[in-house]
Amino acid sequence: LTNGAGESAQTTVLRFQLAGENELKPQGRGVTFAANGLDLAVAPTETRAYILLNDGRDTRLTPVDMEFVKAEGEGPDNRELSSETITIDGLGLSLALAPNGARAYVAAADSDAEAMPDRGLVAVIDISENDCGIHFDQIIDGCSHCEDNGDHTVILGHLPNYNAAAKPFIVNPGTGGENIVIIDNKTYRPIVPSAHTLHEVIECILAQGVAEGPPGPRGDPGVQGADGPTGPNGKSITGVTVAQGAVGSNPSATTTEQPAGLVVNLTIPASAPGASGLGIDKATVVYDSAITTPQVAITGNTPNRTLAIKLPAPVATPAQDLNTVVAMSWKHAVEFGTASEFRSALLGKGIAVAFEKPVQWPAFTGTKKAGPSMIVELQHRVFSGGGSSFWAAFDVIEANPITNLKFDPADATLLVSWDILTDADFSPGFALRASDNFEFGVPNVEPVRLVFYADFVVGEDGKTSLDGSHIGGQLPTGRGGAGDTFLSWFTVTEG
């Protein structure tokens, strides 16, 4: 991103490639806008660049297709702002793009000079980038080497609602104003793409991913699949070839196995000779779990002919069957009650946590019987003077297996009743109870927390599948994967 000098504001976007060990050279002609460039971000798919500009009055965020930047030619192409341009009411400062490309953040100072620098602005902009049709549209772009009065210049287009008496201005798409007519050179103009264009469209779709949203939380590592398309993990589609077959033939598809993955080989029937061969208006790629080999067909009629490509769905490793914490006998991060009520609860059936599926009890105490535990602790804060404190575990608390669990009908995450066991092979949860000599005093308001190390809990199948991620204090959990430390706290008041 470079800015021009002088009175005329100008911003140029260029793309470079590494030509030698310490040498960069431009790749493509680049594009130029009549404004001051502030910042630049490129989409993860490298199909678009987002440019933050200031035209002397307003801050604008405009996208530009990288195909225009990479186009060959002499000197940068002068372009107008996209019809998708967003105006920011402020003095633009910087631009940041989320790693998945689904959201942009623009930082700006207040447009009112009197308020600066007391207030800053952040514009949050959702981005939807899934249009690979630009490769089709390039077929009807203007001829870069044709002169305006040349013998080979062909101008095709449609002027909707044209009224000569109104003396309208005829402008390009994306340009606004009164008394104008937009040139539409796509709706009534059939596109006959070459094999190369189809190759670019399919590569674009595969690069973006099919029906793919923002990444979710990272899961546990899966089982390593065998090499080859029939292994547990299978092989991904990493390339595509497109060739033209005989006129009138049916489209076909095969796969070729390469070390890096599978290559889909498409054969598309060539257009019949003549002035009006049938074209392809768009291409779609979907994954279908019901097929084992690629399929391709041409559907619809002009101007809605679609190259429909179906690919076998990748064989995914089955997700781990997680066990989750589904309920507790207290409300997280709220008041439990007075010190005497808390002491009575611990001397009774204690406080308890329930799981979705039973777990092996010996992991808690080392034997089948109830007793002190190394994987679950009840802690309170101890003040050591000088304004410092530390968390200390109550050493007279024991863990018990439980049975006959009952939940609050109005809130299934609240455990209201359970029976205590002293011996069990498996348990659907645990209770922490105090011995008869338990003493608990609070000077004012005492925070108490339960710390539970789920990494050491084993399910009935012998696997560590209990999820201990208490995400956002919400139950049940299940979004963090197996293991982790479950943490919950509450307060006890004096009395």
Secondary structure, DSSP 8 states (H G I E B T S, - for coil): -EE--SSS--EEE--EEEEETTEEEE-S--EEESSEEEEEEE-TTSSEEEEEEE-SS-EEEEEEEHHHHH--SSS-EE----TT-EEESEEEEEEEE-TTSSEEEEEEEESSGGGTTS-EEEEEEE------THHHHGGGS--TT--TT-TT-----B-TT--GGG--EEE-TT---SSEEE-B-STTS-----HHHHHHHHHHHHHH-SS--S------------SSTTSSS---EEEEEEEEE-TT---EEEEEEETTEEEEEEEEE---SSS------EEEEEEETT-SS-EEEEES-TTS-EEEEEEE----------EEEEEESS-TTSEEEEHHHHHHHHHTT-EEEEEEEEEETHHHHSSSB-B--SSEEEEEEEEEETTEEEEEE-TTEEEEEEEEEEEETTEEEEEEEEEE-SB-SEEEEEEEEE-TT-----SSEEEEEEEEEGGG--BTTSS--EE---GGG-SS--SS-SB-EEEEEEEEE--
